[in-house]
Amino acid sequence: MKKYVICGVSNRALEMFIKPLVNEFSKENKIVGLLDADPLRFSICKEKYPQLDQVPTFNPEQFETMIDQTKPDYVLVTGRDDTHVEYILRALHKQVNVITEKPMVTKASDANKIMQAEAKSKGKVIVTFNYRYSTFHRKIKEMILEGKVGRITSIDLNWYIDTYHGSSYFKRWNRSRENSGGLSIHKSTHHFDLINWWLDQKPEEVFAYGALNYYGQDGEMNPRKESGRFCGTCDVRNDCSYFRRWNPRAGSTTVRDDHLLAGVYEKDVPYTNYRPDACIFDEEISIEDTYVAAVKYDGGSMLSYSINFSAPYEGYRLAINGTKGRIETTEYHEPSRIPFEYPEQKIDYYPLFGGKETIELVQDPGGHGGGDPILLADLFLGPDPARKYEILAGAEAGAYSIAVGEGVWRSVAEKKPINIKEILFHSEHQLT
Ligand SMILES: NC(=O)c1ccc[n+]([C@@H]2O[C@H](COP(=O)([O-])OP(=O)(O)OC[C@H]3O[C@@H](n4cnc5c(N)ncnc54)[C@H](O)[C@@H]3O)[C@@H](O)[C@H]2O)c1
């Protein structure tokens, strides 16, 4: 029986980890402690999962007491991004394994601290990069390993986040670089990790442009320049295109997003000191919502990446070019939010010399492209012995994905290319 303590009883923890741990994986696994800065989170959790009624709860200062009392095999780190570093370091210091949500941390210098602490600890770090596990992403990894594209020369990845999901980041703690590292870390950590994993190379240098185009006080759709509003009580919300698009005047929306609970505005929100409907046009918003970036890798590959957090639909376009062929795929995401017909995802493979193949895959059920359930099985039952390649990410993968993300926003701020080793291994590079 493996024992877990949860650090950060977040929405993600409740749905992604606690629910399966108390249900399908409860024979082999047990939650023995809950830690959060906000005691309300414990009552929400215990009401939802009465199986945890007797599980002891702890505040952040009691971390070591919790470890001594409950003797866990794993610390599951699932709180706000900026809280990860502290619990990962404290767990490693206590020689305990860590499973952490992405982003592992919010700064490259903290990522380095974690790699150093892990090297001295009996504990190991796993980063739950669920995007690696999606049906399509695993197939692409397999095609690369089979040599279908040869040596990879360049990758084009354009990611689009729709107005529902994109605006959700600007309503919550995610909108502050202090809390999340900014979106080139908080969100793009997934994308940079995927590319790093597919390539099996280390990123060396990044150059990027970025801007705040849609959100913040100067957003073009801001109905009135005034900070401190909340959607639930806003008197100009019916003049706000982002609100009106997703909140009909009558009835409720059927849109889905695992980051923001649709419909929470009118009810008591399940948080203390925090409402998830802060105004997306608040003056304090200073992170970017649009990026284009170029990344150079140590094996010679080059990445051209862009992301936009206010697109009319969600999805991505990917092309991988190599000396033997090219892979192409386009994803449209979340049917409940796409108001037009769109094609099912497929993979097109073009050998450099020869006929095109189209690969149709049976989509695995579950969140994040079918990735979440397979990741959970690897975490809670052990890595699938039938799989022939490494997929669970460790601290180094977590660190390099964060270093690229920090390189992106730093390059925007400093208007120059950023060397990845420098920001990862020279901690004098502090947040500006
Ligand atoms: N992999 C994915 O696809 C995915 C999806 C959603 C969220 N996430 C990640 O999951 C984590 C939680 O996100 P969420 O949106 O569910 O968060 P949330 O806003 O629901 O919860 C944050 C939690 O952190 C707690 N907290 C704040 N400060 C703390 C401290 N010092 N010590 C302990 N607890 C503290 C809060 O009380 C709250 O319980 C984040 O790291 C996020 O990036 C990952």
The ligand as an SDF file (V2000), in Angstrom:
LIG
                    3D

 44 48  0  0  0  0  0  0  0  0999 V2000
   -1.8670   19.4190  -15.8420 N   0  0  0  0  0  0  0  0  0  0  0  0
   -2.9360   20.1150  -16.0840 C   0  0  0  0  0  0  0  0  0  0  0  0
   -3.5050   19.9730  -17.1380 O   0  0  0  0  0  0  0  0  0  0  0  0
   -3.4480   21.0800  -15.0280 C   0  0  0  0  0  0  0  0  0  0  0  0
   -4.7600   21.5760  -15.1050 C   0  0  0  0  0  0  0  0  0  0  0  0
   -5.1880   22.4590  -14.1040 C   0  0  0  0  0  0  0  0  0  0  0  0
   -4.3210   22.8460  -13.0840 C   0  0  0  0  0  0  0  0  0  0  0  0
   -3.0600   22.3400  -13.0620 N   0  0  0  0  0  0  0  0  0  0  0  0
   -2.1260   22.7250  -11.9630 C   0  0  0  0  0  0  0  0  0  0  0  0
   -2.6940   22.2890  -10.7460 O   0  0  0  0  0  0  0  0  0  0  0  0
   -2.3460   23.1760   -9.6820 C   0  0  0  0  0  0  0  0  0  0  0  0
   -3.6150   23.6690   -8.9950 C   0  0  0  0  0  0  0  0  0  0  0  0
   -4.3410   24.4980   -9.8910 O   0  0  0  0  0  0  0  0  0  0  0  0
   -5.8780   24.8400   -9.6130 P   0  0  0  0  0  0  0  0  0  0  0  0
   -6.2730   25.7730  -10.6940 O   0  0  0  0  0  0  0  0  0  0  0  0
   -6.6500   23.5930   -9.4240 O   0  0  0  0  0  0  0  0  0  0  0  0
   -5.7310   25.6470   -8.2730 O   0  0  0  0  0  0  0  0  0  0  0  0
   -6.8730   26.2110   -7.2600 P   0  0  0  0  0  0  0  0  0  0  0  0
   -6.9380   27.6770   -7.4220 O   0  0  0  0  0  0  0  0  0  0  0  0
   -8.0960   25.3940   -7.3750 O   0  0  0  0  0  0  0  0  0  0  0  0
   -6.2230   25.8720   -5.8620 O   0  0  0  0  0  0  0  0  0  0  0  0
   -5.0080   26.3940   -5.3740 C   0  0  0  0  0  0  0  0  0  0  0  0
   -4.8390   25.7820   -4.0050 C   0  0  0  0  0  0  0  0  0  0  0  0
   -3.5810   26.1570   -3.4500 O   0  0  0  0  0  0  0  0  0  0  0  0
   -3.8310   26.4790   -2.0820 C   0  0  0  0  0  0  0  0  0  0  0  0
   -2.7200   27.2670   -1.5780 N   0  0  0  0  0  0  0  0  0  0  0  0
   -2.4280   28.5690   -1.8310 C   0  0  0  0  0  0  0  0  0  0  0  0
   -1.2980   28.9030   -1.1640 N   0  0  0  0  0  0  0  0  0  0  0  0
   -0.8810   27.7970   -0.4940 C   0  0  0  0  0  0  0  0  0  0  0  0
    0.2270   27.5030    0.3490 C   0  0  0  0  0  0  0  0  0  0  0  0
    1.1680   28.4070    0.6260 N   0  0  0  0  0  0  0  0  0  0  0  0
    0.3450   26.2440    0.8380 N   0  0  0  0  0  0  0  0  0  0  0  0
   -0.5570   25.3100    0.5540 C   0  0  0  0  0  0  0  0  0  0  0  0
   -1.6400   25.5240   -0.2260 N   0  0  0  0  0  0  0  0  0  0  0  0
   -1.7950   26.7540   -0.7480 C   0  0  0  0  0  0  0  0  0  0  0  0
   -5.1720   27.1860   -2.0990 C   0  0  0  0  0  0  0  0  0  0  0  0
   -5.7370   27.2810   -0.8230 O   0  0  0  0  0  0  0  0  0  0  0  0
   -5.9250   26.2280   -3.0250 C   0  0  0  0  0  0  0  0  0  0  0  0
   -6.3910   25.1060   -2.3410 O   0  0  0  0  0  0  0  0  0  0  0  0
   -1.5390   24.2990  -10.3180 C   0  0  0  0  0  0  0  0  0  0  0  0
   -0.1670   24.0180  -10.1660 O   0  0  0  0  0  0  0  0  0  0  0  0
   -1.9280   24.2340  -11.7860 C   0  0  0  0  0  0  0  0  0  0  0  0
   -0.9200   24.7170  -12.6350 O   0  0  0  0  0  0  0  0  0  0  0  0
   -2.6230   21.4680  -14.0020 C   0  0  0  0  0  0  0  0  0  0  0  0
  1  2  1  0
  2  3  2  0
  2  4  1  0
  4  5  1  0
  4 44  2  0
  5  6  2  0
  6  7  1  0
  7  8  2  0
  8  9  1  0
  8 44  1  0
  9 10  1  0
  9 42  1  0
 10 11  1  0
 11 12  1  0
 11 40  1  0
 12 13  1  0
 13 14  1  0
 14 15  2  0
 14 16  1  0
 14 17  1  0
 17 18  1  0
 18 19  2  0
 18 20  1  0
 18 21  1  0
 21 22  1  0
 22 23  1  0
 23 24  1  0
 23 38  1  0
 24 25  1  0
 25 26  1  0
 25 36  1  0
 26 27  1  0
 26 35  1  0
 27 28  2  0
 28 29  1  0
 29 30  1  0
 29 35  2  0
 30 31  1  0
 30 32  2  0
 32 33  1  0
 33 34  2  0
 34 35  1  0
 36 37  1  0
 36 38  1  0
 38 39  1  0
 40 41  1  0
 40 42  1  0
 42 43  1  0
M  CHG  2   8   1  16  -1
M  END
$$$$
